[in-house]
Amino acid sequence: MVPPEGDIVFRSMFDCAAIGAALVALDGRLLRVNCALCGTVGYAEHELLSATLQTLTHPDDWSRSNEAIRQLSANEVHTQTQHLEQRFLHKLGHPIWTLMSVALIRDTRGDPQALFVQIQDITDRKQAERSLREREQRFRTMFDQSLQFIGLLNSDGTLLEINQTALSFYALPHAEMLNRPFWETPWWSHSPEVQQRLRATIRQAAQGTPAQCEVDMPVGAGDLRIFDFSVKPLHDAAGQITTLILEGYDVTDWKYAELALRESEERFHRAFDYASIGMTLVSPNGRWLKVNPAFCELVGYSEAELLTMEFQSITHPDDLDPSVGHMRALLAGESLYFHLEKRYIHRQGHIVWVLLSVALVCDEQNQPLYAVVQAQNITQHKHARQELARRVAELAHSNAELEQFAYIASHDLQEPLRKIASYTELLARRYQGKLDPSADKFIGYIVDGATRMQQLINDLLTYSRVGRTTDLTLEKVELAHIMEGIFNDLARTIRDSQAEITCDELPVVMGNPRHIAQLLQNLITNAIKFHGTAPPRVHISAERRADEWIIAVHDNGIGVDPEHAERIFVVFQRLHTRTEYPGTGIGLAICKKIVERHGGQIWMESQPEQGSTFYFTLPAD
């Protein structure tokens, strides 16, 4: 049977259509598909005829498609066709955006028979739309998040659009700011003069010439910001002005910084000109670029004269090489600044000693611009130092002579004192009890005086020997070994006084073994001598501090009032009578001299009846 001519035409249109088409049963089965649909979804015809509309539809879009078909079947819509955008799944798995048209086919009685579906691939369009939205969003984000105040104006100055940065200055809705002349927006209501300037600037830009103005904007409570506005015209393809773009920069901080810089420069100029010491700016080749009055007075030349000269021209010949050498090192980047004592030759011919402080100023490329020089007149100070050095030398010579005299005098006094003591003792033995009682007492006084004089001379000799050791050779000294020798030397004294002497672990120090032994023995002997009612207890300890050791000698003796802490280290200074505690008052002075000869310090902490602690420092090994 030959099909009707209409059927042949319909089938040809169906099969040859440029967009996908399908005849779909009401349960979703695909009854007939054309080539375009097969090409769109990537399936062969026989594969599609075994599939359903639901299996081809993206899961997220099926409910919407199913609802549209249901509405058509139930006559809930007034149209015979439903159009919707939805995604189909390609055979390879990726989604395809389509524009789907669904029409309901009814029989002669009006009952639904099938669906006629047309599917147009709009994936490229959807991607283009997404790209356009993303691009628009990026531009909008840039527009709103810009740190600048940005607005778009109509050619007559009406505000068409404004960014969030601008809106942040006032808590007003976006819509309320638009469609009004820019100069009439709330930003400028505080000043008619500002409004007039903005209007003139916008009018100039509307005539085709970019314009600029600077205006004040109140922000917050009493805060006034300064904005620099520029308005530029935008042209269409025909060259007509369509829009004005307005850009505003908050220049408040820059303005204040500029003002502060000017004030700073002014302060610098005042400080430079009125400084009490000489100040100059010197070029890399040594020429003076600027000099202050104090420098002119220092060297005797006028400012005009100095600005035609180089620093080398008035530098003392003997100081020229050091001056030039330091300047070269500064210019080469070997140092950031330098200090130098040098001599200038005053215009009147005399020498002026100065202390120079020189620092280099470079440009942004780190190229030298000039040196800032401060010149302090130290001529009197230099002369005073020279005089002081001369007097110190004289004093050192005098002290050396005095020490030599003390040594010789003490040594030469020994012999007559020994004779006095010997003959007085002989006189006492022969005539004791044969003369009257007064004679016996006088002889006793002579013997005692001669003995004390001998002891005093011996201590004075010891004290002078410490000072006469000009070249003190330091070596490693084990304090524990020194203490063993002291225990042996003081064994009888320790036994007779029932003293107890203890030590922590003692270090190795740098020093002279004989002097350090004498130092420790003097301190331990004093601790035993000046004990209270209880037997003497002495403890020696050590503590490391940086590059030295602090040695402590602690006792339980009678103690000393802190007000005498310095006095006890002075020669011949005693706090007790000889009848209470024998001695010459030189022992602690010797200790002080030994410690200071080693570059250390000695001091005491004590309270009456609470014992004493003597501290001294020695170099670590």
C-alpha positions in Angstrom: 0.0 0.0 0.0 1.5 3.3 -1.0 1.5 5.9 1.9 -0.4 9.1 1.4 1.6 11.9 -0.1 1.3 13.9 3.1 3.0 11.2 5.2 5.9 11.1 2.7 6.4 14.8 3.1 6.2 14.7 6.9 8.7 11.9 7.1 11.1 13.7 4.8 10.8 16.8 7.0 11.3 14.8 10.2 14.3 12.8 9.0 16.0 15.8 7.2 15.4 18.4 9.9 18.5 20.4 11.0 17.5 20.1 14.6 16.9 16.9 16.6 13.4 15.5 16.6 11.7 12.5 18.2 8.3 10.9 18.4 8.0 9.9 22.1 5.4 7.6 23.6 3.5 8.9 26.6 5.5 6.5 28.8 8.7 8.1 27.6 9.9 5.5 25.0 11.4 6.9 21.9 9.4 5.7 18.9 11.2 7.5 16.1 14.3 9.7 16.0 16.0 11.7 13.3 19.6 11.9 12.3 20.1 15.3 13.9 19.1 14.0 17.3 21.5 11.1 16.9 24.3 13.5 16.1 23.3 15.7 19.1 23.4 13.0 21.8 26.0 10.8 20.1 23.8 7.6 20.0 22.9 5.5 17.0 19.3 5.3 16.0 18.8 1.7 17.2 20.3 2.7 20.6 17.9 5.6 21.0 14.9 3.4 20.1 15.7 1.2 23.0 16.0 4.2 25.4 13.6 6.6 27.1 13.4 10.4 27.3 14.2 10.2 31.0 17.4 8.2 30.5 18.7 10.8 28.1 17.8 13.7 30.4 20.2 15.1 33.0 19.0 13.9 36.4 18.8 17.4 37.8 16.5 18.5 34.9 14.1 15.5 34.6 11.6 16.7 37.2 11.1 19.9 35.3 10.7 18.1 32.0 8.3 15.6 33.4 6.2 18.4 35.0 5.9 20.2 31.6 4.7 17.0 29.9 2.2 16.3 32.7 0.8 19.9 32.3 0.4 19.3 28.6 -1.4 16.0 29.0 -3.7 17.4 31.7 -4.6 20.5 29.7 -3.2 22.7 32.5 -1.6 25.1 30.1 -3.2 27.2 27.4 -0.5 26.5 24.8 -0.1 23.3 22.7 3.6 23.4 23.1 6.0 23.7 26.1 9.4 25.3 25.6 12.2 24.9 28.2 15.9 24.8 28.5 17.3 21.6 29.8 20.3 19.4 29.7 20.7 16.0 28.0 23.5 13.6 28.6 25.8 12.8 25.6 26.8 9.2 25.1 30.3 10.3 26.2 28.9 11.5 29.5 29.1 15.3 29.2 26.0 17.5 29.5 24.4 19.1 26.4 22.4 22.3 26.9 19.3 22.2 24.7 16.2 24.2 23.9 13.5 21.6 24.0 10.0 22.0 22.5 7.3 19.4 23.4 4.0 19.2 21.6 1.2 16.7 22.4 -0.3 14.6 19.6 -3.9 13.7 20.1 -6.2 11.4 18.1 -9.5 12.4 16.4 -11.3 12.2 19.7 -8.7 14.5 21.4 -7.1 11.9 23.5 -3.3 12.1 24.0 -1.4 9.6 21.7 2.2 10.7 21.7 4.7 13.5 22.1 6.6 15.3 19.4 9.8 16.6 20.8 12.3 19.0 19.0 15.8 19.4 20.5 18.1 22.3 19.5 21.7 22.2 20.8 22.4 25.5 22.5 25.5 24.5 24.5 27.7 27.0 22.7 25.2 29.8 23.5 25.0 28.8 27.1 28.8 28.7 27.5 29.0 32.2 25.8 26.3 33.5 28.2 28.2 32.0 31.2 31.4 33.6 30.0 29.7 36.9 29.5 28.2 36.7 33.0 31.5 35.8 34.6 33.2 38.6 32.7 30.5 41.0 33.7 30.8 39.8 37.3 34.6 40.3 37.2 34.2 43.8 35.9 31.5 44.5 38.4 33.7 43.2 41.2 36.6 45.4 40.0 34.3 48.3 39.7 32.9 47.9 43.2 36.1 46.8 45.0 38.3 49.5 43.4 39.9 51.7 46.0 38.9 54.6 43.8 35.7 56.6 43.8 34.2 55.6 40.3 31.0 56.7 38.7 29.4 56.8 35.3 27.6 60.0 34.2 25.3 60.9 31.4 26.6 63.7 29.2 24.4 66.2 31.2 26.1 65.0 34.5 23.3 62.7 35.7 24.7 59.8 37.8 24.1 56.5 36.0 26.2 54.2 38.2 28.4 54.4 41.2 30.7 51.8 42.9 30.6 50.5 46.4 33.7 52.4 47.4 31.9 55.7 46.8 28.7 54.5 48.5 30.7 53.5 51.6 31.2 57.2 52.5 27.5 57.6 53.2 25.0 55.0 54.4 22.6 55.6 51.6 20.9 53.1 49.3 22.4 52.6 45.9 19.2 53.6 44.1 18.8 56.9 45.9 22.2 58.1 44.6 21.4 57.5 40.9 19.5 59.5 38.3 20.3 62.9 39.7 23.1 65.4 38.8 26.3 64.3 40.4 26.9 67.7 42.1 23.5 67.4 43.8 24.2 64.0 45.5 24.5 64.1 49.3 28.3 64.0 49.2 28.5 67.7 48.3 25.5 69.2 50.1 27.8 70.7 52.7 29.3 73.3 50.2 27.7 75.2 47.3 31.2 76.2 46.3 32.2 72.6 45.9 29.0 71.8 44.0 29.8 74.7 41.6 33.3 73.4 40.9 32.1 69.9 40.2 29.5 71.2 37.8 32.0 73.2 35.9 34.4 70.2 35.7 31.7 67.9 34.4 30.5 70.6 31.9 34.1 70.8 30.5 34.3 67.0 30.1 30.9 66.9 28.4 32.4 69.3 25.8 35.1 66.8 25.0 38.0 68.0 27.2 39.1 65.8 30.2 38.9 67.9 33.4 40.1 67.7 36.9 39.3 69.3 40.3 40.1 68.9 44.0 37.3 69.0 46.5 36.7 68.4 50.2 34.3 65.7 51.4 33.1 65.4 55.0 33.3 61.8 56.3 32.1 60.7 59.7 32.0 63.0 62.7 34.1 66.1 61.7 36.5 64.2 59.5 37.3 66.0 56.2 38.8 64.1 53.3 40.4 65.6 50.2 39.5 64.1 46.8 41.1 64.6 43.5 38.4 64.1 40.8 39.0 63.6 37.0 36.2 63.4 34.5 36.8 61.9 31.0 34.4 61.6 28.0 33.7 58.2 26.4 32.8 58.3 22.6 30.8 55.8 20.5 31.8 54.6 17.1 30.5 57.7 15.5 32.6 59.9 17.8 29.7 61.1 19.8 30.0 61.5 23.6 27.8 58.9 25.2 29.1 58.7 28.8 31.4 60.4 31.2 33.6 58.4 33.5 34.4 59.9 36.8 37.3 58.8 39.0 38.1 60.1 42.4 41.2 59.6 44.5 41.4 60.1 48.2 44.6 62.2 48.4 44.1 63.3 52.1 47.1 61.3 53.4 49.2 62.3 50.5 48.3 66.0 51.0 49.1 65.8 54.7 52.3 63.9 53.9 53.2 66.6 51.5 52.5 69.2 54.1 54.5 67.3 56.7 57.3 67.0 54.2 57.4 70.7 53.6 57.3 71.3 57.3 60.0 68.8 57.8 62.2 70.4 55.1 61.6 73.7 56.7 62.6 72.4 60.1 65.6 70.8 58.5 66.6 74.1 57.0 66.1 75.9 60.3 68.1 73.2 62.1 70.8 73.4 59.5 71.0 77.1 59.5 70.8 77.6 63.2 72.8 74.6 64.4 75.4 75.4 67.0 77.9 73.1 65.2 79.1 73.3 61.6 77.0 71.4 59.1 77.7 71.0 55.3 76.5 69.2 52.3 79.4 67.9 50.2 79.2 66.6 46.6 80.9 63.3 45.7 83.8 65.2 44.2 84.4 67.1 47.5 82.8 70.4 46.6 80.6 72.1 49.2 77.0 72.4 48.1 75.6 74.0 51.2 77.2 75.3 54.4 75.7 76.8 57.6 76.8 79.9 59.5 78.4 77.9 62.3 80.7 76.2 59.8 81.6 79.5 58.2 82.5 80.8 61.6 84.5 77.6 62.3 86.8 78.0 59.3 86.7 81.8 58.8 85.3 81.8 55.3 82.1 83.2 54.0 79.4 81.0 52.5 80.0 82.4 49.0 83.7 81.6 49.3 83.2 78.0 50.5 80.7 77.2 47.8 83.4 77.7 45.2 85.9 75.4 47.1 86.4 71.8 47.9 87.0 70.4 51.4 90.5 69.3 50.4 91.6 72.9 49.9 91.4 73.8 53.7 92.3 70.3 55.1 95.6 70.1 56.9 98.1 68.3 54.5 98.8 65.6 57.1 95.1 64.8 57.3 94.3 64.9 53.6 94.9 61.2 52.8 92.8 59.9 55.7 90.0 62.3 54.7 90.0 61.4 51.1 90.3 57.6 51.9 87.3 57.7 54.2 85.3 59.6 51.6 86.2 57.0 48.8 85.2 54.1 51.0 81.9 55.8 51.7 81.2 56.4 48.0 82.1 52.8 47.2 79.5 51.5 49.6 82.1 50.0 52.0 80.6 51.9 54.9 77.4 53.8 55.7 79.1 56.6 57.7 82.3 57.5 59.3 83.7 59.6 62.2 87.1 61.3 61.9 89.2 63.7 63.9 91.0 66.1 61.5 92.4 69.5 61.2 91.2 72.4 59.1 93.4 75.4 58.3 91.5 78.5 59.3 91.5 81.4 56.9 93.7 83.3 59.4 96.2 80.5 59.3 95.8 78.7 62.6 94.8 75.1 63.1 91.2 74.1 64.0 90.6 70.5 65.3 87.2 69.1 64.4 85.3 65.9 64.9 83.6 65.0 61.7 80.5 62.8 61.4 79.8 62.0 57.8 76.8 60.1 56.2 76.0 59.5 52.6 72.7 60.3 50.9 71.8 58.3 47.7 69.0 58.4 45.2 66.5 55.6 44.4 69.1 53.8 42.2 71.5 53.9 45.2 73.7 56.4 43.4 75.5 58.9 45.7 74.0 62.4 45.8 75.9 64.1 48.6 77.3 63.6 52.0 75.9 65.2 55.2 78.8 66.4 57.3 78.7 67.6 60.9 81.8 69.3 62.1 82.3 69.9 65.9 85.1 72.2 67.0 87.2 70.1 69.4 90.3 72.3 69.4 90.1 73.1 73.1 89.2 69.5 73.9 92.2 68.4 71.9 94.5 70.7 73.7 93.0 69.6 77.0 93.6 66.0 76.1 97.1 66.7 75.2 97.6 68.5 78.5 95.9 65.7 80.4 98.2 63.1 78.6 101.2 65.1 79.6 100.1 65.3 83.2 99.2 61.6 83.3 102.7 60.8 82.1 104.2 63.1 84.8 101.9 61.5 87.4 102.9 58.0 86.3 106.5 59.0 86.5 106.0 60.5 90.0 104.1 57.5 91.2 106.9 55.2 90.0 109.4 57.4 91.9 107.2 57.3 95.0 106.9 53.5 94.8 110.6 53.2 94.3 111.2 55.5 97.2 108.8 53.6 99.4 110.5 50.3 98.5 114.0 51.7 99.1 113.0 53.5 102.3 111.2 50.5 103.7 114.1 48.2 102.8 116.7 50.6 104.3 114.7 51.0 107.5 114.9 47.3 108.2 118.5 47.3 109.3 118.4 50.0 112.0 115.1 48.7 113.2 116.6 45.2 113.6 119.4 46.7 115.7 117.0 48.7 117.8 114.8 45.6 118.4 117.9 43.3 119.1 119.6 45.7 121.6 116.4 46.5 123.3 115.6 42.8 123.7 119.2 42.3 125.0 118.7 45.2 127.4 115.4 43.7 128.6 117.0 40.3 129.3 120.0 41.7 131.2 118.3 44.3 133.3 114.7 43.0 133.7 113.9 43.5 137.3 117.2 45.3 138.2 115.8 48.7 137.4 112.7 50.4 138.7 109.3 49.3 137.4 109.0 52.3 135.1 112.2 51.3 133.3 110.9 47.8 132.7 107.7 49.3 131.3 109.6 51.7 129.0 111.8 48.9 127.7 108.6 46.9 126.9 107.2 49.8 125.0 110.4 50.1 122.9 110.4 46.4 122.1 106.7 46.4 121.2 107.1 49.6 119.0 110.1 48.2 117.2 108.3 44.9 116.5 105.2 46.7 115.2 107.4 49.0 113.1 109.1 46.0 111.5 105.7 44.4 110.7 104.5 47.7 109.3 107.6 48.0 107.1 107.2 44.4 105.9 103.6 45.0 104.9 104.6 48.3 103.2 107.2 46.4 101.3 104.7 43.8 100.2 102.2 46.6 99.1 104.9 48.4 97.1 106.1 45.2 95.4 102.5 44.6 94.1 102.5 48.1 92.5 106.1 47.7 91.1 105.3 44.7 89.0 104.9 46.6 85.8 104.6 43.6 83.5 102.0 41.3 85.0 102.2 37.9 83.2 99.0 36.0 83.4 98.8 32.2 83.3 96.2 29.5 84.1 95.9 29.2 87.8 94.0 26.4 89.5 92.4 27.9 92.6 92.0 24.4 94.1 95.8 24.0 94.0 96.2 27.5 95.5 93.9 26.5 98.4 95.9 23.4 99.1 99.0 25.6 99.7 97.0 28.0 101.9 95.7 25.1 104.0 99.3 24.0 104.6 100.6 27.5 105.4 97.7 28.3 107.8 97.5 24.8 109.3 98.6 25.9 112.8 96.4 29.0 112.8 93.4 27.0 111.7 94.0 24.4 114.4 94.5 27.0 117.2 91.4 28.9 116.3 89.3 25.8 115.6 88.4 27.3 112.2 86.5 25.4 109.6 87.3 26.3 106.0 85.2 24.8 103.1 85.2 25.3 99.4 82.9 24.7 96.5 84.4 23.3 93.3 86.8 26.1 92.3 87.7 27.1 88.7 90.8 27.8 86.7 91.4 31.5 86.3 94.0 33.7 84.5 96.4 35.4 86.8 99.7 35.5 88.7 99.8 32.5 91.0 101.8 34.2 93.8 99.6 37.3 93.9 96.3 35.2 93.9 97.6 33.1 96.7 98.4 36.2 98.7 95.0 37.6 97.9 93.1 34.5 99.1 95.4 34.0 102.2 94.8 37.6 103.3 91.0 37.3 103.0 91.0 33.9 104.9 93.4 35.2 107.6 91.1 38.2 108.1 88.1 36.0 108.3 89.8 33.9 111.0 91.1 36.9 112.9 87.8 38.9 113.1 85.7 36.1 114.4 83.0 36.4 117.1 82.3 34.2 120.0 81.7 31.1 117.8 84.7 29.4 116.1 85.5 30.8 112.6 83.6 29.4 109.6 84.9 30.4 106.1 83.4 29.3 102.8 84.9 30.0 99.3 82.6 29.8 96.2 82.8 30.8 92.6 80.3 31.9 89.9 80.9 32.3 86.1 79.7 35.6 84.6 80.5 36.2 80.9 84.3 36.2 80.6 85.2 36.4 84.3 84.8 34.5 87.6 83.3 36.0 90.7 85.0 34.6 93.7 83.2 34.9 97.1 84.8 34.5 100.6 82.1 34.3 103.2 82.7 34.2 107.0 80.6 34.2 110.2 82.7 37.0 111.9 81.9 40.2 113.6 80.9 41.9 110.3 81.3 45.6 109.3 78.9 48.5 109.1 78.1 49.1 105.3 79.2 52.7 105.7 82.8 51.5 106.1 82.7 49.2 103.1 85.0 51.4 101.1 87.2 52.7 103.9 88.5 49.2 104.8 90.4 48.9 101.5 92.4 52.1 102.1 96.0 51.7 103.4 96.4 52.0 107.2 92.7 52.4 107.7 91.6 50.3 110.8 88.2 50.0 112.4 89.5 48.5 115.7 92.3 49.2 118.0 95.5 47.1 118.0 94.7 45.7 121.4 91.4 44.3 120.1 92.7 42.9 116.8 96.4 43.1 115.9 97.6 44.2 112.4 98.8 47.2 110.3 95.7 47.9 108.2 97.4 47.1 104.9 96.1 43.6 104.2 92.9 44.6 102.4 94.6 47.4 100.6 97.0 44.8 99.2 94.0 42.6 98.2 92.5 45.6 96.3 95.7 46.3 94.5 96.2 42.7 93.4 92.6 42.5 92.1 92.9 45.8 90.2 96.2 44.7 88.7 94.3 41.7 87.2 91.7 44.0 85.8 89.0 43.0 88.3 87.0 44.6 91.1 86.7 43.8 94.8 83.9 44.7 97.2 82.3 43.6 100.4 78.7 43.0 101.7 78.3 42.9 105.5 76.3 43.7 108.5 77.5 44.0 112.1 77.4 40.6 114.0 76.2 38.9 110.8 79.4 38.0 109.1 80.9 39.4 105.9 81.3 38.3 102.2 84.2 39.6 100.2 83.7 39.3 96.4 86.4 39.8 93.7 86.6 39.1 90.0 89.3 37.4 88.0 89.6 36.7 84.2 88.3 33.3 83.1 90.8 31.1 81.2 
